[in-house]
Amino acid sequence: MKKRNSFVIAGIILILAAAILLFVFFPTSSKTVQTENFSLTDKVYLSEQDTTLGALNIDLNIDLPISYRDNNILDKIKTIIRTELFGDVFMSFPEDSLLNYYAIELGREYIDNNADFAKKISDDSSLAFNNSIVLEGFALLNDENIFSYGISRFVDFGGAHPIKTRLFYNFNLKDGKVIFEDDIFTAGYQTELTEIIKNKLLEDNNQNEETPHLESLDNSVYFSDEIKPNGNFYINDESICFVFNPYEIAPYYIGETEVVLPYKLIHHLMKPDNPLEYLVTAALNNN
């Protein structure tokens, strides 16, 4: 009896061991894009001999896609995201060393581009040339159908003021392609969608107690003629969110403007069977 029990226990152990090996070497493929966060901070001095001349502060915090059940689709997504973040020259670097190589290149450019200036200011101890670059890449909506990704870039190169921009990319996980406005909206959507964006912006402004009440966007601080669908949007469960960067539709001091359009406001402009239809249906059913 004891011998039989020993065989049973041994069999169970073998089955468990086999299951563990299968999980390790043949993991269940994910239905969503898996990302991993990589971060780096660094300071590169304009002159190692005289650190008072200035420095480039580098702050990188990036979510990179690393796995998906379809490698071809994953490769398409990775190519676009890496290119937009770092440029074409960094496509071949592995994820765990990518930020290091990118920071090295940023530092080299900073020193090379400002070598002559460093010589000029070295004679004046009151001058310094400090720059900053902050780069963030982050995943937003990430389900079985859509992967939304944002890139935030803050650059201070010593001009009148720093510049911050946010750009967004929404991937259709059926083919790995970026979802554009034309994939979502029916032909001729621009005119009505423009009016919806303007009306929502005006409504948001007037609901904000910290901003002056506006009767219209005409003759306001906004560049009314420039307010229109700009292709820079991200997607969530309830809305499409258009983002206008500084200078795009208003003076710099206004900063970034985000206009959130719930699906109930725009679903009549959307194509049947568009990539967002499942989100729109769920949102409308919940309201």
Secondary structure per residue as TSV (DSSP state, phi and psi in degrees):
chain	resnum	aa	ss	phi	psi
A	1	M	-	360.0	-46.1
A	2	K	H	-61.6	-37.9
A	3	K	H	-65.3	-40.5
A	4	R	H	-63.7	-42.0
A	5	N	H	-61.9	-36.9
A	6	S	H	-63.6	-40.8
A	7	F	H	-64.5	-39.3
A	8	V	H	-63.6	-46.6
A	9	I	H	-62.6	-42.7
A	10	A	H	-62.4	-39.5
A	11	G	H	-63.7	-42.3
A	12	I	H	-62.7	-41.8
A	13	I	H	-62.4	-41.9
A	14	L	H	-64.0	-40.7
A	15	I	H	-63.8	-44.7
A	16	L	H	-62.9	-41.5
A	17	A	H	-63.2	-41.7
A	18	A	H	-63.8	-39.8
A	19	A	H	-64.0	-40.7
A	20	I	H	-64.1	-43.2
A	21	L	H	-63.3	-40.4
A	22	L	H	-62.6	-39.9
A	23	F	H	-67.2	-38.7
A	24	V	H	-71.2	-46.6
A	25	F	H	-92.2	-20.7
A	26	F	S	-133.8	65.3
A	27	P	-	-64.3	152.3
A	28	T	-	-63.7	126.7
A	29	S	-	-67.4	141.5
A	30	S	-	-82.9	143.0
A	31	K	S	-84.5	-10.0
A	32	T	S	-121.2	162.3
A	33	V	-	-73.2	126.2
A	34	Q	E	-92.4	133.2
A	35	T	E	-119.6	158.6
A	36	E	E	-132.4	139.5
A	37	N	E	-89.9	134.9
A	38	F	E	-128.1	136.0
A	39	S	E	-138.7	154.8
A	40	L	E	-158.6	137.2
A	41	T	E	-126.2	141.3
A	42	D	E	-154.2	159.7
A	43	K	E	-133.7	124.6
A	44	V	E	-114.8	119.7
A	45	Y	E	-81.9	142.5
A	46	L	S	-61.2	-34.0
A	47	S	-	-142.9	122.0
A	48	E	S	-68.1	-23.7
A	49	Q	S	-77.5	-29.1
A	50	D	-	-139.8	91.7
A	51	T	G	-71.8	-9.0
A	52	T	G	-76.9	-10.6
A	53	L	G	-71.6	-18.6
A	54	G	-	134.6	170.5
A	55	A	E	-154.3	157.9
A	56	L	E	-102.1	118.5
A	57	N	E	-93.0	125.7
A	58	I	E	-116.3	128.4
A	59	D	E	-134.8	110.9
A	60	L	E	-118.4	131.2
A	61	N	E	-143.6	100.7
A	62	I	E	-127.1	128.5
A	63	D	E	-90.2	120.6
A	64	L	E	-111.9	135.2
A	65	P	E	-68.9	131.5
A	66	I	E	-123.5	-20.3
A	67	S	E	-154.9	151.5
A	68	Y	-	-162.9	157.8
A	69	R	S	-65.7	-23.4
A	70	D	-	-115.1	108.7
A	71	N	H	-66.6	-31.6
A	72	N	H	-64.8	-43.5
A	73	I	H	-66.6	-41.7
A	74	L	H	-58.6	-43.4
A	75	D	H	-62.3	-39.2
A	76	K	H	-62.2	-44.7
A	77	I	H	-65.2	-45.8
A	78	K	H	-62.2	-39.4
A	79	T	H	-61.8	-46.8
A	80	I	H	-66.0	-46.6
A	81	I	H	-64.7	-46.1
A	82	R	H	-62.4	-42.0
A	83	T	H	-62.2	-43.9
A	84	E	H	-69.9	-32.2
A	85	L	H	-77.5	-49.2
A	86	F	H	-121.5	-17.1
A	87	G	-	97.6	168.6
A	88	D	G	-65.7	-29.5
A	89	V	G	-70.5	-12.1
A	90	F	G	-105.8	17.3
A	91	M	T	-66.5	-31.4
A	92	S	T	-91.0	-5.6
A	93	F	S	-78.6	140.9
A	94	P	-	-67.9	154.8
A	95	E	H	-57.5	-39.6
A	96	D	H	-74.2	-9.8
A	97	S	H	-122.4	-1.7
A	98	L	H	-59.5	-47.6
A	99	L	H	-65.2	-35.5
A	100	N	H	-62.5	-46.9
A	101	Y	H	-65.4	-38.7
A	102	Y	H	-65.2	-42.8
A	103	A	H	-63.8	-38.3
A	104	I	H	-61.1	-42.7
A	105	E	H	-67.0	-40.5
A	106	L	H	-60.4	-43.5
A	107	G	H	-64.2	-40.9
A	108	R	H	-63.3	-43.8
A	109	E	H	-63.6	-40.4
A	110	Y	H	-60.1	-45.9
A	111	I	H	-69.5	-46.0
A	112	D	H	-64.9	-43.0
A	113	N	H	-70.2	-21.4
A	114	N	T	-117.6	16.4
A	115	A	H	-60.9	-44.7
A	116	D	H	-65.9	-39.5
A	117	F	H	-65.1	-36.8
A	118	A	H	-61.4	-37.3
A	119	K	H	-65.5	-37.9
A	120	K	H	-69.4	-43.0
A	121	I	H	-82.3	-11.1
A	122	S	T	-64.6	-22.0
A	123	D	T	-87.0	-7.2
A	124	D	-	-125.0	101.3
A	125	S	T	-66.3	-11.6
A	126	S	T	-83.9	-10.1
A	127	L	-	-99.9	147.3
A	128	A	-	-150.2	152.2
A	129	F	-	-123.9	91.3
A	130	N	-	-103.8	130.0
A	131	N	E	-121.1	158.9
A	132	S	E	-141.4	141.8
A	133	I	E	-133.2	123.2
A	134	V	E	-121.9	120.0
A	135	L	E	-124.9	127.0
A	136	E	E	-128.6	138.8
A	137	G	E	-127.1	130.0
A	138	F	E	-144.5	141.8
A	139	A	E	-83.7	142.7
A	140	L	E	-115.9	-116.3
A	141	L	E	-60.1	131.0
A	142	N	E	-148.2	90.5
A	143	D	S	-126.1	-161.2
A	144	E	S	-75.4	-10.0
A	145	N	S	-116.1	-35.5
A	146	I	E	-134.8	140.4
A	147	F	E	-123.9	112.2
A	148	S	E	-101.1	137.8
A	149	Y	E	-137.9	139.7
A	150	G	E	-121.7	148.8
A	151	I	E	-126.3	122.1
A	152	S	E	-111.8	128.5
A	153	R	E	-130.0	120.9
A	154	F	E	-113.2	124.6
A	155	V	E	-130.8	125.3
A	156	D	E	-125.6	102.9
A	157	F	-	-109.2	24.0
A	158	G	S	84.5	15.4
A	159	G	S	-82.2	-157.5
A	160	A	S	-62.1	-34.2
A	161	H	S	-164.3	158.3
A	162	P	-	-71.2	164.2
A	163	I	E	-121.9	132.5
A	164	K	E	-124.6	131.9
A	165	T	E	-130.9	151.6
A	166	R	E	-129.3	128.2
A	167	L	E	-123.9	147.6
A	168	F	E	-129.8	147.7
A	169	Y	E	-136.4	126.9
A	170	N	E	-116.6	117.3
A	171	F	E	-101.9	133.8
A	172	N	E	-83.9	116.6
A	173	L	T	-76.8	-1.3
A	174	K	T	-74.4	-31.3
A	175	D	T	-138.2	-5.1
A	176	G	T	80.3	6.4
A	177	K	E	-87.5	153.0
A	178	V	E	-71.0	137.6
A	179	I	-	-85.4	120.8
A	180	F	-	-104.0	168.0
A	181	E	H	-55.4	-40.4
A	182	D	H	-65.5	-20.8
A	183	D	H	-77.4	-19.0
A	184	I	H	-102.2	-45.2
A	185	F	B	-103.1	153.5
A	186	T	-	-70.9	162.4
A	187	A	T	-58.6	139.7
A	188	G	T	77.6	19.3
A	189	Y	-	-71.1	-22.3
A	190	Q	H	-57.6	-44.0
A	191	T	H	-63.4	-50.0
A	192	E	H	-70.5	-38.5
A	193	L	H	-65.0	-35.3
A	194	T	H	-59.3	-45.6
A	195	E	H	-65.1	-37.7
A	196	I	H	-64.4	-43.1
A	197	I	H	-62.1	-45.6
A	198	K	H	-62.7	-44.6
A	199	N	H	-64.1	-39.6
A	200	K	H	-69.3	-38.7
A	201	L	H	-63.2	-43.5
A	202	L	H	-63.8	-43.3
A	203	E	H	-62.3	-45.8
A	204	D	H	-61.5	-42.2
A	205	N	H	-60.1	-44.3
A	206	N	H	-77.3	-15.0
A	207	Q	H	-87.6	-10.0
A	208	N	-	-90.7	114.3
A	209	E	T	-66.6	-16.4
A	210	E	T	-90.1	-4.1
A	211	T	S	-116.5	148.6
A	212	P	-	-63.3	144.2
A	213	H	-	-69.1	136.9
A	214	L	-	-120.0	135.9
A	215	E	S	-80.2	-32.1
A	216	S	-	-157.5	168.6
A	217	L	S	-81.6	-16.5
A	218	D	T	-67.6	142.2
A	219	N	T	60.1	25.8
A	220	S	S	-109.0	-173.7
A	221	V	S	-70.8	-16.5
A	222	Y	S	-78.7	148.1
A	223	F	-	-86.1	87.3
A	224	S	G	-56.4	-39.0
A	225	D	G	-69.0	-18.1
A	226	E	G	-92.4	-6.6
A	227	I	-	-83.0	108.5
A	228	K	S	-165.7	166.8
A	229	P	-	-56.3	127.2
A	230	N	-	-115.1	4.3
A	231	G	S	78.6	-4.2
A	232	N	-	-103.5	94.7
A	233	F	E	-147.1	156.7
A	234	Y	E	-123.2	162.4
A	235	I	E	-116.9	138.9
A	236	N	-	-135.3	-171.7
A	237	D	S	-64.2	-24.2
A	238	E	S	-121.0	-8.6
A	239	S	E	-162.7	166.2
A	240	I	E	-106.4	130.9
A	241	C	E	-115.2	111.1
A	242	F	E	-86.3	136.2
A	243	V	E	-120.7	126.0
A	244	F	E	-111.9	121.8
A	245	N	-	-80.0	164.6
A	246	P	T	-51.4	140.2
A	247	Y	T	79.3	-13.5
A	248	E	T	-72.1	-45.2
A	249	I	S	-130.8	6.3
A	250	A	S	-162.2	164.7
A	251	P	-	-60.3	163.3
A	252	Y	G	-55.3	-40.3
A	253	Y	G	-65.7	-19.0
A	254	I	G	-70.7	-28.7
A	255	G	-	78.5	-156.0
A	256	E	-	-75.2	143.0
A	257	T	E	-119.3	124.7
A	258	E	E	-114.8	129.0
A	259	V	E	-118.2	114.2
A	260	V	E	-94.5	121.9
A	261	L	E	-112.4	101.0
A	262	P	E	-58.4	149.1
A	263	Y	H	-59.8	-27.9
A	264	K	H	-64.9	-22.2
A	265	L	H	-83.7	-23.0
A	266	I	H	-127.7	-1.0
A	267	H	G	-62.6	-27.7
A	268	H	G	-70.3	-14.7
A	269	L	G	-95.2	-0.9
A	270	M	B	-96.0	145.7
A	271	K	-	-67.7	147.7
A	272	P	T	-63.4	143.3
A	273	D	T	61.2	26.7
A	274	N	-	-72.8	161.8
A	275	P	T	-60.0	-18.3
A	276	L	T	-99.1	3.7
A	277	E	H	-58.1	-38.7
A	278	Y	H	-65.1	-34.2
A	279	L	H	-70.7	-42.2
A	280	V	H	-62.9	-46.7
A	281	T	H	-59.6	-45.6
A	282	A	H	-64.4	-41.3
A	283	A	H	-66.2	-42.5
A	284	L	H	-68.0	-35.1
A	285	N	H	-69.9	-26.0
A	286	N	H	-83.5	-13.7
A	287	N	-	-98.3	360.0
